[in-house]
Amino acid sequence: DGAEMIKIATKDEEAHFVVIAGEPLKEPIVQHGPFVMNTKAEIQKTFIDYQFGLNGFERAHKWQSTITK
């Protein structure tokens, strides 16, 4: 059917993967740390939002992963 496959083999441990794909947006990209936006100004605004817990970052400073080793 034209589908492509990704095969992964591990020797001793179980592994989990997330594969994400999409169409190119053909827009400018600015990346800093974990943040990716279209302009440097948007990156700067995102840092401010993160620092002050705004616009989706309300619980970011207290968040802890549920993944344990």
Backbone as JSON Lines, residues from 0, in Angstrom:
{"i":0,"aa":"D","n":[0.81,-1.21,0.0],"ca":[0.0,0.0,0.0],"c":[0.86,1.27,0.0]}
{"i":1,"aa":"G","n":[2.16,1.15,-0.13],"ca":[3.06,2.3,-0.15],"c":[3.47,2.8,1.23]}
{"i":2,"aa":"A","n":[3.0,2.16,2.28],"ca":[3.36,2.58,3.64],"c":[4.81,2.26,3.93]}
{"i":3,"aa":"E","n":[5.43,3.09,4.73],"ca":[6.81,2.85,5.15],"c":[6.81,2.31,6.56]}
{"i":4,"aa":"M","n":[7.85,1.55,6.88],"ca":[7.94,0.95,8.21],"c":[9.21,1.41,8.9]}
{"i":5,"aa":"I","n":[9.14,1.45,10.21],"ca":[10.3,1.7,11.06],"c":[10.44,0.47,11.93]}
{"i":6,"aa":"K","n":[11.55,-0.23,11.81],"ca":[11.78,-1.41,12.65],"c":[12.81,-1.06,13.71]}
{"i":7,"aa":"I","n":[12.49,-1.42,14.93],"ca":[13.37,-1.18,16.06],"c":[13.57,-2.51,16.77]}
{"i":8,"aa":"A","n":[14.82,-2.81,17.09],"ca":[15.13,-4.02,17.85],"c":[15.92,-3.61,19.09]}
{"i":9,"aa":"T","n":[15.51,-4.13,20.23],"ca":[16.25,-3.88,21.46],"c":[16.77,-5.21,21.97]}
{"i":10,"aa":"K","n":[17.88,-5.15,22.65],"ca":[18.53,-6.38,23.09],"c":[17.93,-6.89,24.4]}
{"i":11,"aa":"D","n":[17.87,-6.02,25.41],"ca":[17.47,-6.49,26.73],"c":[16.27,-5.75,27.34]}
{"i":12,"aa":"E","n":[15.95,-4.57,26.8],"ca":[14.92,-3.76,27.44],"c":[13.79,-3.43,26.49]}
{"i":13,"aa":"E","n":[12.61,-3.25,27.04],"ca":[11.46,-2.82,26.27],"c":[11.65,-1.34,25.89]}
{"i":14,"aa":"A","n":[11.17,-0.96,24.73],"ca":[11.3,0.42,24.29],"c":[9.95,0.93,23.8]}
{"i":15,"aa":"H","n":[9.71,2.23,23.97],"ca":[8.49,2.87,23.51],"c":[8.88,4.07,22.65]}
{"i":16,"aa":"F","n":[8.17,4.27,21.55],"ca":[8.47,5.36,20.64],"c":[7.19,6.09,20.26]}
{"i":17,"aa":"V","n":[7.36,7.37,19.95],"ca":[6.28,8.16,19.37],"c":[6.83,8.71,18.06]}
{"i":18,"aa":"V","n":[6.14,8.44,16.97],"ca":[6.56,8.94,15.66],"c":[5.5,9.95,15.21]}
{"i":19,"aa":"I","n":[5.96,11.16,14.93],"ca":[5.05,12.23,14.53],"c":[5.47,12.73,13.15]}
{"i":20,"aa":"A","n":[4.52,12.91,12.28],"ca":[4.81,13.39,10.94],"c":[3.73,14.38,10.51]}
{"i":21,"aa":"G","n":[4.06,15.22,9.56],"ca":[3.08,16.17,9.05],"c":[3.6,16.85,7.81]}
{"i":22,"aa":"E","n":[2.74,17.62,7.2],"ca":[3.12,18.38,6.0],"c":[3.95,19.59,6.41]}
{"i":23,"aa":"P","n":[4.97,19.93,5.63],"ca":[5.76,21.14,5.92],"c":[4.87,22.39,5.86]}
{"i":24,"aa":"L","n":[5.03,23.3,6.81],"ca":[4.23,24.52,6.84],"c":[4.82,25.64,5.98]}
{"i":25,"aa":"K","n":[6.09,25.5,5.63],"ca":[6.8,26.52,4.84],"c":[6.73,27.89,5.53]}
{"i":26,"aa":"E","n":[6.98,27.88,6.83],"ca":[7.01,29.09,7.64],"c":[8.39,29.2,8.29]}
{"i":27,"aa":"P","n":[8.79,30.41,8.68],"ca":[10.08,30.55,9.38],"c":[10.04,29.81,10.72]}
{"i":28,"aa":"I","n":[11.2,29.32,11.15],"ca":[11.31,28.6,12.41],"c":[12.41,29.23,13.25]}
{"i":29,"aa":"V","n":[12.08,29.52,14.5],"ca":[13.06,30.0,15.47],"c":[12.96,29.06,16.66]}
{"i":30,"aa":"Q","n":[14.08,28.44,17.04],"ca":[14.1,27.48,18.14],"c":[15.07,27.95,19.2]}
{"i":31,"aa":"H","n":[14.66,27.87,20.45],"ca":[15.55,28.17,21.58],"c":[15.15,27.23,22.7]}
{"i":32,"aa":"G","n":[16.08,26.37,23.1],"ca":[15.76,25.37,24.12],"c":[14.62,24.51,23.61]}
{"i":33,"aa":"P","n":[13.62,24.26,24.46],"ca":[12.51,23.41,24.03],"c":[11.45,24.17,23.22]}
{"i":34,"aa":"F","n":[11.61,25.47,23.08],"ca":[10.58,26.28,22.43],"c":[10.86,26.48,20.95]}
{"i":35,"aa":"V","n":[9.83,26.34,20.14],"ca":[9.92,26.55,18.7],"c":[8.78,27.47,18.29]}
{"i":36,"aa":"M","n":[9.12,28.58,17.68],"ca":[8.13,29.56,17.24],"c":[8.51,30.04,15.84]}
{"i":37,"aa":"N","n":[7.81,31.08,15.37],"ca":[8.07,31.64,14.05],"c":[9.0,32.84,14.07]}
{"i":38,"aa":"T","n":[9.06,33.55,15.2],"ca":[9.91,34.75,15.28],"c":[10.65,34.79,16.62]}
{"i":39,"aa":"K","n":[11.71,35.58,16.65],"ca":[12.45,35.76,17.9],"c":[11.57,36.43,18.95]}
{"i":40,"aa":"A","n":[10.71,37.35,18.52],"ca":[9.8,38.02,19.46],"c":[8.84,37.02,20.1]}
{"i":41,"aa":"E","n":[8.36,36.04,19.34],"ca":[7.49,35.01,19.9],"c":[8.24,34.14,20.91]}
{"i":42,"aa":"I","n":[9.5,33.86,20.64],"ca":[10.33,33.1,21.59],"c":[10.47,33.88,22.89]}
{"i":43,"aa":"Q","n":[10.76,35.18,22.78],"ca":[10.92,36.02,23.97],"c":[9.61,36.06,24.77]}
{"i":44,"aa":"K","n":[8.48,36.17,24.09],"ca":[7.17,36.19,24.77],"c":[6.91,34.85,25.45]}
{"i":45,"aa":"T","n":[7.31,33.77,24.81],"ca":[7.12,32.45,25.4],"c":[7.95,32.29,26.68]}
{"i":46,"aa":"F","n":[9.18,32.82,26.7],"ca":[9.99,32.78,27.92],"c":[9.3,33.56,29.04]}
{"i":47,"aa":"I","n":[8.73,34.7,28.72],"ca":[8.02,35.49,29.73],"c":[6.8,34.72,30.24]}
{"i":48,"aa":"D","n":[6.04,34.13,29.3],"ca":[4.88,33.32,29.71],"c":[5.3,32.19,30.63]}
{"i":49,"aa":"Y","n":[6.4,31.52,30.3],"ca":[6.89,30.42,31.14],"c":[7.29,30.93,32.52]}
{"i":50,"aa":"Q","n":[8.03,32.03,32.57],"ca":[8.5,32.56,33.85],"c":[7.35,32.97,34.77]}
{"i":51,"aa":"F","n":[6.27,33.5,34.17],"ca":[5.14,33.97,34.97],"c":[3.97,32.99,35.01]}
{"i":52,"aa":"G","n":[4.14,31.79,34.43],"ca":[3.1,30.77,34.48],"c":[1.83,31.15,33.74]}
{"i":53,"aa":"L","n":[1.99,31.67,32.52],"ca":[0.85,32.12,31.72],"c":[0.69,31.29,30.45]}
{"i":54,"aa":"N","n":[-0.49,31.36,29.84],"ca":[-0.75,30.8,28.51],"c":[-0.33,29.35,28.34]}
{"i":55,"aa":"G","n":[-0.8,28.5,29.23],"ca":[-0.5,27.08,29.13],"c":[0.62,26.62,30.05]}
{"i":56,"aa":"F","n":[1.32,27.54,30.67],"ca":[2.41,27.19,31.58],"c":[2.0,27.31,33.05]}
{"i":57,"aa":"E","n":[0.7,27.37,33.32],"ca":[0.22,27.62,34.68],"c":[0.75,26.62,35.69]}
{"i":58,"aa":"R","n":[0.9,25.37,35.33],"ca":[1.39,24.35,36.28],"c":[2.79,23.86,35.94]}
{"i":59,"aa":"A","n":[3.49,24.55,35.08],"ca":[4.78,24.07,34.59],"c":[5.84,23.97,35.69]}
{"i":60,"aa":"H","n":[5.87,24.91,36.61],"ca":[6.94,24.92,37.62],"c":[6.8,23.8,38.65]}
{"i":61,"aa":"K","n":[5.58,23.27,38.83],"ca":[5.37,22.2,39.8],"c":[5.22,20.84,39.14]}
{"i":62,"aa":"W","n":[5.29,20.8,37.81],"ca":[5.08,19.55,37.09],"c":[6.21,18.57,37.36]}
{"i":63,"aa":"Q","n":[5.85,17.3,37.53],"ca":[6.83,16.23,37.68],"c":[6.43,15.09,36.77]}
{"i":64,"aa":"S","n":[7.4,14.47,36.17],"ca":[7.14,13.35,35.3],"c":[6.6,12.16,36.09]}
{"i":65,"aa":"T","n":[5.71,11.41,35.47],"ca":[5.21,10.19,36.1],"c":[6.02,8.97,35.67]}
{"i":66,"aa":"I","n":[7.0,9.21,34.82],"ca":[7.86,8.11,34.36],"c":[8.92,7.84,35.42]}
{"i":67,"aa":"T","n":[9.02,6.61,35.85],"ca":[10.03,6.24,36.85],"c":[10.94,5.19,36.27]}
{"i":68,"aa":"K","n":[12.15,5.16,36.73],"ca":[13.12,4.16,36.26],"c":[13.1,2.95,37.13]}
